[in-house]
Amino acid sequence: MVHIENESHFMKFVSVKIGGCRSVGLICDEQRQVRLLDSRDMLELIGAYEQIGEQLRPNGPSLDLRSVQLEAPIPFPRRDLLCVGKNYREHAREFARSGFDSTAASATDIIPEAPIIFTKAAGAVIGSGQPIRYPHGVSETLDYEAELAVVIGKPGRDISREHAYEHVFGYTIVNDVTARDLQSRHKQWFIGKSLDTFCPMGPWLVTAEEVDPVNLELRCWVNGELRQSANTRDLIFDIPTLIETISAGSTLRSGDIIATGTPMGVGIGFDPPRYLRPGDEVAIEISGLGRLVNTVA
């Protein structure tokens, strides 16, 4: 645990910009303030956390969170995000009905028997409050996907389910924005999910000891209308299974991000589909992880 002036509640890390300079801070929910740390890079903090956690101290005054520019918790991931497709049963079914599912050759393939893993470009990451760019001339079928994201702390390869949580640093929220026409046209998911600004993340990164990942309420609103509502206990493949699968023969590194999949209620699940348009606001909340809000610009 991190102890700061006897307040062990300070477990929400943020990346902020103040006067053009990036810093890492700790959030105090009650006062809605941020207290800056010596570190200016979240990835460095994650990598050194096991050694320095007890010694973390603020190096400046408390600042009103509204007075700083909030960035994604990890503004520049070292590697592309690892993402999971069709990891909630009802979403897998709505995806199959939509006609966009290239992974299901028959009705028996709708619910996957093993995790479907794909990547999303690290360069697509933006923070809460930053605009999702509408790609005029490239796609007209923008969709939202609210997801719990796992951030790896301790590196490892061939990690067993039993030891998976030992490698988790913390959790945050990701909106896996997707251009459905590109996803369908290219018969794979990377291009349609990796356009600039297509990965809102945040608002902060909550350390693992503060979170019960198997019982988190996840909700997503578009322009104030509730579209997605689920609980992480409904995941087809839980977090230990995902970590075991992804790390089999391949090293997970400190700061790697795993987006665990989205539940039912995405735009293509409606008839007709309800795609995002310029001016739409997407807001996502997950229990204890804050509220991620972005507008399509």
C-alpha positions as CSV (number, residue, x, y, z in Angstrom):
1,M,0.0,0.0,0.0
2,V,1.0,3.6,-0.5
3,H,0.8,5.7,2.7
4,I,0.8,9.4,2.4
5,E,0.4,11.4,5.6
6,N,-1.5,8.4,7.0
7,E,-4.0,8.5,4.2
8,S,-3.9,5.1,2.6
9,H,-7.0,6.0,0.5
10,F,-4.7,7.7,-2.1
11,M,-4.6,4.9,-4.6
12,K,-5.8,6.5,-7.8
13,F,-3.0,7.6,-10.1
14,V,-3.4,10.2,-12.8
15,S,-1.3,11.7,-15.6
16,V,-1.8,15.4,-15.9
17,K,-0.3,18.4,-17.7
18,I,0.3,21.6,-15.8
19,G,1.8,24.5,-17.8
20,G,2.8,22.1,-20.6
21,C,4.7,19.8,-18.2
22,R,3.5,16.2,-17.6
23,S,3.3,14.9,-14.0
24,V,1.9,11.9,-12.2
25,G,-0.4,12.5,-9.3
26,L,-2.6,10.9,-6.7
27,I,-6.4,11.6,-6.5
28,C,-8.3,12.4,-3.4
29,D,-11.9,11.6,-4.3
30,E,-13.5,13.4,-1.3
31,Q,-11.8,16.7,-2.2
32,R,-11.5,16.2,-5.9
33,Q,-7.9,17.2,-5.7
34,V,-4.6,15.9,-7.2
35,R,-1.3,15.7,-5.3
36,L,1.7,15.6,-7.5
37,L,4.5,13.0,-7.2
38,D,8.1,13.1,-8.1
39,S,7.5,10.9,-11.1
40,R,6.6,12.5,-14.5
41,D,6.0,9.2,-16.2
42,M,3.3,6.6,-15.3
43,L,5.2,3.7,-17.0
44,E,8.3,4.4,-14.8
45,L,6.1,4.5,-11.7
46,I,4.5,1.2,-12.6
47,G,7.8,-0.4,-13.2
48,A,9.3,0.8,-9.9
49,Y,6.1,0.5,-7.8
50,E,7.0,-2.7,-5.9
51,Q,10.3,-1.1,-4.8
52,I,9.2,2.5,-4.1
53,G,5.5,2.1,-3.2
54,E,6.0,2.7,0.5
55,Q,8.2,5.8,-0.1
56,L,5.9,7.6,-2.6
57,R,5.3,11.2,-1.4
58,P,3.7,14.2,-3.0
59,N,6.2,16.9,-3.9
60,G,3.8,19.9,-4.1
61,P,0.5,21.4,-2.9
62,S,-2.9,19.9,-3.5
63,L,-4.4,21.1,-6.8
64,D,-8.1,21.3,-7.8
65,L,-8.5,18.5,-10.4
66,R,-10.4,21.0,-12.6
67,S,-7.4,23.2,-12.8
68,V,-5.2,20.6,-14.5
69,Q,-5.3,19.0,-17.9
70,L,-6.2,15.4,-17.5
71,E,-4.5,12.9,-19.8
72,A,-4.9,9.2,-20.2
73,P,-3.3,7.4,-17.2
74,I,-0.7,6.0,-19.7
75,P,-0.6,8.6,-22.4
76,F,1.9,6.8,-24.5
77,P,1.8,3.0,-24.0
78,R,5.1,1.3,-25.0
79,R,3.2,-1.4,-26.9
80,D,-0.2,-1.8,-28.6
81,L,-3.1,-2.7,-26.4
82,L,-4.1,-6.3,-26.1
83,C,-7.9,-6.6,-26.6
84,V,-10.4,-9.4,-26.2
85,G,-13.3,-9.9,-28.6
86,K,-16.7,-11.3,-27.8
87,N,-16.1,-11.8,-24.1
88,Y,-19.7,-11.3,-22.9
89,R,-22.3,-13.8,-24.2
90,E,-25.1,-11.4,-25.0
91,H,-22.7,-9.1,-26.9
92,A,-21.4,-12.1,-28.9
93,R,-24.9,-12.9,-29.9
94,E,-25.7,-9.2,-30.9
95,F,-22.5,-9.1,-32.8
96,A,-23.4,-12.3,-34.7
97,R,-26.8,-10.8,-35.6
98,S,-25.3,-7.6,-36.9
99,G,-23.6,-9.3,-39.8
100,F,-20.2,-7.9,-38.9
101,D,-18.8,-10.9,-37.1
102,S,-16.1,-12.5,-39.4
103,T,-15.1,-14.9,-36.6
104,A,-18.3,-17.0,-36.6
105,A,-18.6,-19.4,-39.5
106,S,-21.8,-21.0,-38.0
107,A,-24.2,-20.6,-35.1
108,T,-21.9,-22.9,-33.1
109,D,-19.1,-20.3,-33.3
110,I,-21.0,-17.4,-31.8
111,I,-19.8,-18.1,-28.3
112,P,-16.0,-18.5,-28.5
113,E,-14.3,-21.6,-27.0
114,A,-11.0,-19.8,-26.5
115,P,-10.3,-16.0,-26.0
116,I,-10.2,-14.0,-29.2
117,I,-7.2,-11.7,-28.9
118,F,-6.4,-8.7,-31.1
119,T,-4.4,-5.5,-30.8
120,K,-5.3,-1.8,-30.9
121,A,-2.7,0.8,-31.8
122,A,-1.1,2.5,-28.8
123,G,-1.1,5.8,-30.8
124,A,-5.0,5.9,-30.6
125,V,-5.0,6.6,-26.8
126,I,-6.5,9.8,-25.6
127,G,-7.7,11.0,-22.1
128,S,-11.1,11.7,-20.6
129,G,-12.4,15.0,-21.9
130,Q,-10.4,14.8,-25.2
131,P,-12.4,14.6,-28.4
132,I,-12.9,11.5,-30.5
133,R,-12.1,12.6,-34.0
134,Y,-14.8,11.7,-36.5
135,P,-12.9,10.4,-39.6
136,H,-14.8,12.0,-42.4
137,G,-14.1,10.2,-45.7
138,V,-12.7,7.2,-43.9
139,S,-15.6,5.8,-42.0
140,E,-19.3,6.6,-41.3
141,T,-19.9,3.8,-38.9
142,L,-18.3,4.7,-35.5
143,D,-19.3,2.6,-32.6
144,Y,-18.5,2.6,-28.8
145,E,-17.4,-0.3,-26.6
146,A,-17.1,0.2,-22.9
147,E,-14.5,-2.0,-21.3
148,L,-12.6,-2.8,-18.1
149,A,-8.8,-2.6,-18.8
150,V,-6.1,-4.4,-16.8
151,V,-2.7,-2.9,-16.5
152,I,0.2,-5.3,-16.0
153,G,2.8,-4.5,-13.2
154,K,5.1,-7.4,-12.7
155,P,6.4,-8.8,-16.1
156,G,6.0,-12.5,-16.8
157,R,5.8,-15.3,-19.3
158,D,3.8,-18.6,-19.0
159,I,1.8,-17.1,-16.1
160,S,-0.6,-19.6,-14.5
161,R,-4.2,-18.7,-13.6
162,E,-3.3,-19.2,-9.9
163,H,-0.6,-16.5,-10.1
164,A,-2.2,-14.1,-12.6
165,Y,-3.3,-11.4,-10.2
166,E,0.2,-11.1,-8.8
167,H,1.1,-9.5,-12.2
168,V,-1.7,-6.9,-12.2
169,F,-0.8,-3.4,-11.2
170,G,-4.3,-1.9,-11.5
171,Y,-7.4,-1.2,-13.6
172,T,-8.8,1.6,-15.7
173,I,-11.6,2.2,-18.2
174,V,-11.2,2.0,-22.0
175,N,-13.6,2.9,-24.8
176,D,-12.7,0.6,-27.7
177,V,-14.0,2.9,-30.4
178,T,-14.5,1.0,-33.7
179,A,-15.1,1.8,-37.3
180,R,-17.5,-1.1,-38.1
181,D,-17.2,-0.8,-41.9
182,L,-13.4,-1.0,-41.8
183,Q,-13.6,-3.9,-39.3
184,S,-15.8,-5.8,-41.8
185,R,-14.0,-4.8,-45.0
186,H,-10.5,-5.9,-43.8
187,K,-11.7,-9.2,-42.2
188,Q,-9.7,-8.4,-39.1
189,W,-10.0,-5.8,-36.4
190,F,-6.8,-3.8,-36.1
191,I,-7.5,-1.1,-38.7
192,G,-11.1,-0.5,-37.7
193,K,-10.1,0.0,-34.1
194,S,-6.8,1.9,-34.4
195,L,-7.7,5.2,-36.0
196,D,-6.4,8.3,-34.2
197,T,-8.3,9.0,-31.0
198,F,-10.1,5.7,-31.1
199,C,-8.9,4.6,-27.6
200,P,-10.2,6.9,-24.8
201,M,-8.7,5.8,-21.5
202,G,-9.1,6.9,-17.9
203,P,-9.8,9.0,-16.0
204,W,-7.3,7.4,-13.7
205,L,-5.5,4.1,-12.9
206,V,-6.6,2.4,-9.7
207,T,-4.2,0.0,-8.0
208,A,-5.2,-3.6,-7.8
209,E,-5.6,-3.8,-4.0
210,E,-8.4,-1.3,-4.2
211,V,-10.5,-3.2,-6.8
212,D,-12.6,-6.4,-6.8
213,P,-12.4,-7.1,-10.6
214,V,-14.9,-10.0,-10.5
215,N,-17.8,-7.8,-9.3
216,L,-17.7,-4.4,-11.1
217,E,-20.7,-2.7,-12.5
218,L,-20.0,-1.3,-16.0
219,R,-22.3,1.3,-17.7
220,C,-22.1,3.3,-20.8
221,W,-24.3,6.3,-21.9
222,V,-24.6,8.0,-25.2
223,N,-26.0,11.5,-24.9
224,G,-27.4,10.6,-21.5
225,E,-29.1,7.4,-22.7
226,L,-28.0,4.2,-21.0
227,R,-26.8,1.8,-23.7
228,Q,-24.7,-0.7,-21.9
229,S,-25.1,-2.2,-18.4
230,A,-23.3,-5.3,-17.1
231,N,-21.1,-6.8,-14.5
232,T,-17.7,-8.2,-14.9
233,R,-18.8,-11.5,-13.3
234,D,-20.5,-12.1,-16.7
235,L,-17.2,-12.3,-18.6
236,I,-16.9,-15.5,-20.6
237,F,-13.1,-15.6,-19.9
238,D,-12.0,-14.1,-16.6
239,I,-8.9,-12.0,-16.0
240,P,-6.7,-15.0,-14.9
241,T,-7.7,-16.9,-18.0
242,L,-6.8,-13.9,-20.2
243,I,-3.4,-13.4,-18.6
244,E,-2.6,-17.1,-18.8
245,T,-3.6,-17.2,-22.5
246,I,-1.8,-14.1,-23.6
247,S,1.4,-14.9,-21.6
248,A,1.7,-18.4,-22.9
249,G,5.1,-18.3,-24.6
250,S,5.0,-14.5,-24.8
251,T,6.2,-12.1,-22.2
252,L,3.8,-9.6,-20.7
253,R,5.7,-6.4,-19.8
254,S,5.2,-3.8,-17.2
255,G,2.7,-1.3,-18.4
256,D,1.0,-3.6,-20.9
257,I,-2.8,-3.0,-21.1
258,I,-5.4,-5.7,-21.6
259,A,-8.9,-4.6,-22.6
260,T,-11.2,-7.3,-21.4
261,G,-14.2,-7.0,-23.8
262,T,-17.5,-5.1,-24.0
263,P,-21.0,-6.2,-23.0
264,M,-24.3,-6.0,-25.0
265,G,-25.6,-2.6,-26.1
266,V,-23.1,-1.3,-28.7
267,G,-24.4,0.6,-31.7
268,I,-24.5,-2.3,-34.1
269,G,-26.7,-4.2,-31.7
270,F,-29.7,-2.0,-32.6
271,D,-32.0,-2.3,-35.6
272,P,-31.2,-0.1,-37.4
273,P,-27.6,0.4,-36.0
274,R,-27.1,3.6,-33.9
275,Y,-23.7,4.8,-34.9
276,L,-21.9,7.8,-33.3
277,R,-22.2,11.1,-35.0
278,P,-20.3,14.4,-34.5
279,G,-21.4,16.1,-31.3
280,D,-22.4,12.8,-29.5
281,E,-21.1,12.4,-25.9
282,V,-20.0,8.9,-24.7
283,A,-19.8,8.5,-20.9
284,I,-18.6,5.2,-19.3
285,E,-18.5,4.4,-15.6
286,I,-17.1,1.3,-13.8
287,S,-17.4,0.8,-10.1
288,G,-14.6,2.6,-8.3
289,L,-12.8,3.5,-11.5
290,G,-14.4,6.9,-12.2
291,R,-16.1,8.3,-15.3
292,L,-14.6,8.4,-18.7
293,V,-16.3,11.1,-20.9
294,N,-15.5,12.0,-24.5
295,T,-17.3,13.9,-27.3
296,V,-17.2,13.0,-31.0
297,A,-15.7,16.1,-32.7
